[in-house]
Amino acid sequence: METIYRTIIVFAAGYLFLRVTGKKAVSQMHTFDLLYTFVLTNIISTPVENDHLGKAIIYAGIMVILYKIFIRLSLHNKLRWILYESPTVLIHNGDIDRKGLKKVRMPINELLSHLRVQGYIDTQNIAIAIMEETGNISVIPKADYRPVQPKDLNLPVKKEFLPIPLIMDGQIVYHNLKYLQLDQTWLLNELEKAGRKIETIILATFLDDGTLFIDNNEEKEHMGDPYYYKPGRDN
């Protein structure tokens, strides 16, 4: 029981400390973010093997405070250039920057691979490619090769609308109903018109025209239709 009790406390404390310091994907982490995560997890996991639970939580708390101070300092521009690495130019005006590649220790084939992932196959079409502080590569194409925008053609566009989930995995999202100033009665009426039940719906969203879109998690028969091919042996 003591082992279970100690493990639960360690898990809860670690989760709380990581939530306090914000959420980032690993690819978005700076060097100090990774160091902080490694040190914190090592401190937090120590009580699982020995009896220093109180000390470990105190040390972890101090680590969190130091991390928050560091993040606060990094908001100042003068300190930011000292604490974080500067972006590195890899391609400029279609020319590969060999010094930049050498600095980030990246071979040409890896650079070309990153470009292909983003849909670029010719370095001559790229205005600038930069490795950011997080290790991601930002690519900006030359003006002649960038996607055409509606503004270029003077086309009027409708304001973007984000469909609002009202049912997810068979459960009503009540706070979204409240935000839209709708109630459960309205939702049930819409489902009744569509002949659906809440528990069978994987997703139902409120659209910009005031209608309800329902993904009923039922696949229609499309045998032989190449547009509905799925890789594997499940066809």
VENDAQUI-V12381 format. One record per pair of residues at least 12 apart in sequence whose ideal C-beta (glycine too) atoms are under 10 Angstrom apart, sorted by sequence separation. I is the first residue (numbers start at 0). J is the second residue. D is the distance in Angstrom with one decimal. If there is no record, write none. Layout:
# VENDAQUI-V12381
((I | J | D) (I | J | D))
This chain:
# VENDAQUI-V12381
((20 | 32 | 8.6) (42 | 54 | 9.2) (43 | 55 | 6.4) (70 | 82 | 9.6) (87 | 99 | 4.8) (88 | 100 | 9.8) (95 | 107 | 7.2) (110 | 122 | 8.3) (126 | 138 | 8.8) (127 | 139 | 5.1) (128 | 140 | 9.5) (163 | 175 | 5.2) (171 | 183 | 6.6) (201 | 213 | 9.1) (202 | 214 | 4.3) (203 | 215 | 8.9) (222 | 234 | 8.1) (23 | 36 | 9.3) (42 | 55 | 5.6) (43 | 56 | 7.9) (45 | 58 | 8.6) (46 | 59 | 9.9) (69 | 82 | 7.3) (86 | 99 | 9.6) (87 | 100 | 8.7) (89 | 102 | 9.3) (125 | 138 | 6.0) (126 | 139 | 5.0) (127 | 140 | 9.2) (163 | 176 | 9.2) (173 | 186 | 9.8) (190 | 203 | 7.8) (200 | 213 | 5.9) (201 | 214 | 5.5) (202 | 215 | 9.1) (221 | 234 | 9.6) (41 | 55 | 9.7) (42 | 56 | 8.6) (45 | 59 | 9.4) (87 | 101 | 9.9) (88 | 102 | 9.5) (89 | 103 | 7.4) (114 | 128 | 7.1) (124 | 138 | 9.8) (125 | 139 | 7.2) (126 | 140 | 6.1) (127 | 141 | 9.3) (165 | 179 | 8.0) (172 | 186 | 9.8) (183 | 197 | 9.8) (189 | 203 | 8.3) (199 | 213 | 9.6) (200 | 214 | 7.1) (201 | 215 | 7.5) (202 | 216 | 8.2) (20 | 35 | 7.3) (42 | 57 | 9.5) (43 | 58 | 9.0) (87 | 102 | 5.5) (95 | 110 | 7.4) (107 | 122 | 9.5) (113 | 128 | 8.2) (125 | 140 | 5.8) (126 | 141 | 4.7) (163 | 178 | 7.5) (171 | 186 | 6.7) (200 | 215 | 6.0) (201 | 216 | 4.2) (20 | 36 | 9.0) (42 | 58 | 5.1) (43 | 59 | 5.4) (87 | 103 | 5.3) (89 | 105 | 7.3) (95 | 111 | 9.7) (124 | 140 | 5.6) (125 | 141 | 6.8) (126 | 142 | 7.5) (163 | 179 | 6.6) (165 | 181 | 8.0) (171 | 187 | 9.3) (189 | 205 | 9.5) (195 | 211 | 9.6) (199 | 215 | 6.4) (200 | 216 | 7.1) (201 | 217 | 9.6) (42 | 59 | 4.8) (85 | 102 | 10.0) (113 | 130 | 9.0) (124 | 141 | 5.8) (126 | 143 | 9.8) (186 | 203 | 8.1) (199 | 216 | 6.9) (17 | 35 | 9.7) (41 | 59 | 9.7) (42 | 60 | 9.6) (84 | 102 | 9.7) (87 | 105 | 9.2) (110 | 128 | 7.8) (123 | 141 | 8.3) (126 | 144 | 8.6) (165 | 183 | 9.8) (193 | 211 | 7.5) (195 | 213 | 5.8) (199 | 217 | 8.3) (16 | 35 | 9.8) (17 | 36 | 7.9) (20 | 39 | 8.5) (39 | 58 | 9.3) (40 | 59 | 9.3) (42 | 61 | 9.2) (43 | 62 | 9.3) (84 | 103 | 9.6) (117 | 136 | 7.6) (119 | 138 | 5.9) (121 | 140 | 9.8) (124 | 143 | 7.9) (125 | 144 | 8.0) (126 | 145 | 8.6) (186 | 205 | 9.3) (192 | 211 | 8.8) (193 | 212 | 9.9) (194 | 213 | 9.9) (196 | 215 | 9.6) (38 | 58 | 9.3) (39 | 59 | 5.9) (42 | 62 | 6.4) (90 | 110 | 7.9) (110 | 130 | 9.3) (116 | 136 | 8.8) (117 | 137 | 9.1) (118 | 138 | 8.7) (124 | 144 | 4.2) (165 | 185 | 9.7) (166 | 186 | 7.6) (193 | 213 | 5.8) (195 | 215 | 6.0) (38 | 59 | 9.0) (41 | 62 | 9.9) (89 | 110 | 6.1) (117 | 138 | 5.2) (119 | 140 | 6.8) (123 | 144 | 9.1) (124 | 145 | 9.2) (165 | 186 | 6.1) (189 | 210 | 8.2) (190 | 211 | 7.8) (194 | 215 | 9.5) (17 | 39 | 7.5) (113 | 135 | 9.1) (114 | 136 | 7.9) (116 | 138 | 9.7) (118 | 140 | 9.3) (189 | 211 | 4.6) (193 | 215 | 8.3) (195 | 217 | 9.9) (16 | 39 | 6.2) (17 | 40 | 9.0) (39 | 62 | 5.5) (113 | 136 | 4.8) (117 | 140 | 9.6) (121 | 144 | 8.5) (188 | 211 | 9.9) (190 | 213 | 7.7) (16 | 40 | 9.7) (38 | 62 | 6.0) (39 | 63 | 7.3) (89 | 113 | 8.7) (90 | 114 | 8.3) (114 | 138 | 6.5) (165 | 189 | 8.9) (166 | 190 | 8.3) (181 | 205 | 7.9) (189 | 213 | 8.5) (89 | 114 | 9.3) (105 | 130 | 7.7) (113 | 138 | 8.1) (119 | 144 | 8.4) (165 | 190 | 9.8) (186 | 211 | 7.6) (13 | 39 | 7.3) (16 | 42 | 9.4) (17 | 43 | 9.4) (110 | 136 | 8.0) (171 | 197 | 6.6) (179 | 205 | 6.1) (185 | 211 | 9.2) (12 | 39 | 10.0) (13 | 40 | 6.9) (16 | 43 | 7.3) (35 | 62 | 6.9) (38 | 65 | 9.7) (39 | 66 | 8.1) (95 | 122 | 6.0) (103 | 130 | 5.3) (109 | 136 | 10.0) (169 | 196 | 8.7) (170 | 197 | 7.6) (178 | 205 | 9.7) (35 | 63 | 8.5) (38 | 66 | 9.2) (93 | 121 | 8.5) (94 | 122 | 7.9) (102 | 130 | 8.8) (118 | 146 | 9.7) (169 | 197 | 6.0) (170 | 198 | 8.6) (181 | 209 | 9.9) (13 | 42 | 9.2) (14 | 43 | 9.6) (90 | 119 | 9.5) (93 | 122 | 6.1) (94 | 123 | 8.6) (99 | 128 | 8.9) (166 | 195 | 9.3) (169 | 198 | 4.4) (171 | 200 | 9.8) (175 | 204 | 9.2) (176 | 205 | 8.8) (12 | 42 | 9.9) (13 | 43 | 4.4) (35 | 65 | 8.3) (36 | 66 | 9.5) (93 | 123 | 4.2) (95 | 125 | 9.4) (99 | 129 | 8.6) (100 | 130 | 9.3) (168 | 198 | 9.5) (169 | 199 | 7.0) (170 | 200 | 9.3) (175 | 205 | 7.5) (179 | 209 | 9.5) (12 | 43 | 6.2) (13 | 44 | 8.1) (35 | 66 | 4.8) (92 | 123 | 9.2) (93 | 124 | 7.1) (94 | 125 | 9.4) (96 | 127 | 9.6) (99 | 130 | 7.5) (103 | 134 | 8.6) (105 | 136 | 9.1) (166 | 197 | 6.2) (169 | 200 | 6.1) (172 | 203 | 9.0) (34 | 66 | 9.3) (90 | 122 | 5.7) (93 | 125 | 6.1) (96 | 128 | 8.7) (166 | 198 | 9.6) (168 | 200 | 8.5) (169 | 201 | 7.3) (171 | 203 | 9.0) (172 | 204 | 9.7) (9 | 42 | 10.0) (10 | 43 | 8.6) (89 | 122 | 9.4) (90 | 123 | 9.4) (92 | 125 | 8.3) (93 | 126 | 7.7) (95 | 128 | 8.8) (96 | 129 | 9.8) (103 | 136 | 9.5) (166 | 199 | 10.0) (167 | 200 | 8.6) (168 | 201 | 6.2) (169 | 202 | 9.8) (172 | 205 | 9.9) (9 | 43 | 5.6) (10 | 44 | 9.9) (12 | 46 | 9.1) (32 | 66 | 8.4) (35 | 69 | 8.1) (90 | 124 | 9.9) (91 | 125 | 8.7) (92 | 126 | 6.5) (93 | 127 | 9.5) (166 | 200 | 5.0) (167 | 201 | 7.6) (168 | 202 | 7.9) (169 | 203 | 9.9) (8 | 43 | 9.8) (9 | 44 | 6.8) (31 | 66 | 7.7) (35 | 70 | 9.5) (90 | 125 | 5.0) (91 | 126 | 7.9) (92 | 127 | 7.5) (165 | 200 | 9.4) (166 | 201 | 8.3) (167 | 202 | 6.0) (9 | 45 | 8.6) (89 | 125 | 9.2) (90 | 126 | 8.3) (91 | 127 | 5.6) (166 | 202 | 6.7) (167 | 203 | 8.1) (9 | 46 | 5.6) (10 | 47 | 9.6) (32 | 69 | 9.7) (90 | 127 | 6.4) (91 | 128 | 8.1) (165 | 202 | 9.1) (166 | 203 | 3.8) (167 | 204 | 9.3) (6 | 44 | 9.8) (8 | 46 | 7.6) (9 | 47 | 5.9) (31 | 69 | 6.2) (32 | 70 | 9.0) (89 | 127 | 8.6) (90 | 128 | 3.9) (91 | 129 | 9.2) (164 | 202 | 6.5) (165 | 203 | 5.2) (166 | 204 | 8.3) (8 | 47 | 9.9) (31 | 70 | 8.6) (88 | 127 | 6.6) (89 | 128 | 4.6) (90 | 129 | 8.4) (164 | 203 | 7.3) (165 | 204 | 6.5) (6 | 46 | 8.7) (12 | 52 | 9.1) (16 | 56 | 9.0) (88 | 128 | 7.5) (89 | 129 | 6.6) (162 | 202 | 9.2) (163 | 203 | 9.9) (164 | 204 | 5.4) (165 | 205 | 5.6) (5 | 46 | 5.7) (6 | 47 | 6.0) (15 | 56 | 9.9) (19 | 60 | 9.6) (29 | 70 | 9.8) (87 | 128 | 9.8) (88 | 129 | 5.6) (89 | 130 | 5.9) (162 | 203 | 9.6) (163 | 204 | 6.1) (164 | 205 | 8.0) (5 | 47 | 6.4) (20 | 62 | 9.6) (31 | 73 | 8.4) (87 | 129 | 6.7) (88 | 130 | 8.2) (162 | 204 | 3.8) (163 | 205 | 4.4) (5 | 48 | 9.6) (9 | 52 | 7.6) (12 | 55 | 8.3) (13 | 56 | 9.6) (16 | 59 | 5.7) (20 | 63 | 6.2) (86 | 129 | 4.8) (87 | 130 | 4.6) (161 | 204 | 9.1) (162 | 205 | 6.6) (163 | 206 | 8.5) (5 | 49 | 9.7) (8 | 52 | 6.6) (12 | 56 | 5.4) (15 | 59 | 9.6) (16 | 60 | 7.4) (19 | 63 | 6.0) (29 | 73 | 8.6) (85 | 129 | 9.9) (86 | 130 | 6.5) (87 | 131 | 8.6) (161 | 205 | 10.0) (162 | 206 | 5.8) (163 | 207 | 9.6) (2 | 47 | 7.8) (5 | 50 | 8.6) (15 | 60 | 9.8) (19 | 64 | 9.7) (21 | 66 | 9.7) (86 | 131 | 5.4) (87 | 132 | 9.3) (160 | 205 | 9.6) (162 | 207 | 8.0) (166 | 211 | 8.9) (9 | 55 | 7.7) (13 | 59 | 7.6) (16 | 62 | 7.9) (17 | 63 | 8.9) (20 | 66 | 5.7) (21 | 67 | 9.4) (84 | 130 | 9.4) (85 | 131 | 9.8) (86 | 132 | 6.4) (90 | 136 | 9.5) (160 | 206 | 7.4) (161 | 207 | 9.0) (165 | 211 | 7.0) (5 | 52 | 6.0) (8 | 55 | 9.7) (9 | 56 | 8.4) (12 | 59 | 6.6) (16 | 63 | 5.0) (19 | 66 | 9.1) (20 | 67 | 6.8) (84 | 131 | 9.3) (85 | 132 | 7.6) (86 | 133 | 9.8) (89 | 136 | 6.9) (160 | 207 | 3.8) (165 | 212 | 9.6) (166 | 213 | 8.0) (169 | 216 | 9.2) (4 | 52 | 9.4) (8 | 56 | 7.8) (12 | 60 | 8.7) (15 | 63 | 9.1) (19 | 67 | 7.7) (84 | 132 | 5.4) (89 | 137 | 9.7) (90 | 138 | 7.9) (93 | 141 | 7.2) (159 | 207 | 9.2) (160 | 208 | 9.1) (165 | 213 | 9.6) (166 | 214 | 9.3) (168 | 216 | 9.6) (1 | 50 | 9.3) (21 | 70 | 8.1) (83 | 132 | 5.2) (84 | 133 | 9.7) (87 | 136 | 9.6) (89 | 138 | 9.1) (90 | 139 | 9.6) (92 | 141 | 8.0) (158 | 207 | 8.5) (162 | 211 | 10.0) (5 | 55 | 10.0) (9 | 59 | 9.5) (16 | 66 | 9.1) (20 | 70 | 7.8) (83 | 133 | 9.7) (84 | 134 | 9.8) (157 | 207 | 8.2) (162 | 212 | 6.8) (31 | 82 | 7.3) (86 | 137 | 8.1) (30 | 82 | 9.4) (31 | 83 | 8.2) (29 | 82 | 8.5) (30 | 83 | 8.1) (79 | 132 | 9.6) (29 | 83 | 5.9) (30 | 84 | 7.5) (29 | 84 | 7.9) (32 | 133 | 9.0) (30 | 132 | 8.8) (29 | 132 | 5.9) (30 | 133 | 9.9) (27 | 131 | 9.4) (28 | 132 | 9.8) (29 | 133 | 6.6) (30 | 134 | 9.9) (27 | 132 | 9.5) (28 | 133 | 6.7) (29 | 134 | 9.2) (27 | 133 | 5.0) (28 | 134 | 8.7) (26 | 133 | 6.2) (27 | 134 | 8.8) (25 | 133 | 9.4) (26 | 134 | 6.5) (27 | 135 | 7.7) (24 | 133 | 8.9) (25 | 134 | 9.6) (26 | 135 | 6.2) (23 | 133 | 8.8))
